[in-house]
Amino acid sequence: MKVLCKVKIKNMLGLHARPATVIAKLLQGTKSSVAFTYRKETINARSIMSILMLAASKNSQITIVVEGDDAEETMARLIEAFDNKFGE
């Protein structure tokens, strides 16, 4: 199964080290492949360094693509993390 969603980055500093770590930890227990696309660049969302290299700032919109058996559950957890500003 493949799920696609666009999300807006709401936290003040964008996708910096703390949110990247939260995303990587959130994805540790999942089976699906997860990719983020921002400004025509697509990265593997399991990689903290790749997330940091996107340099997505506050109010940026990124596209999340989750593909695999637990895609819907994984997407729901990611959307919740973005909505909660990664606990900041």
KALIN-V11004 format. One line per field, one symbol per residue. burial: + if it has 9 or more other ideal C-beta (glycine too) atoms within 8 Angstrom, else -. A space follows every 10 residues. Layout:
burial=???
//
This chain:
burial=--+-+-+-+- +--++---++ ++++-++--+ -+-+++++-- --+-+-++-+ ++-+-+-+-+ ++++++++-+ ++-++-+++- ++---+--
//
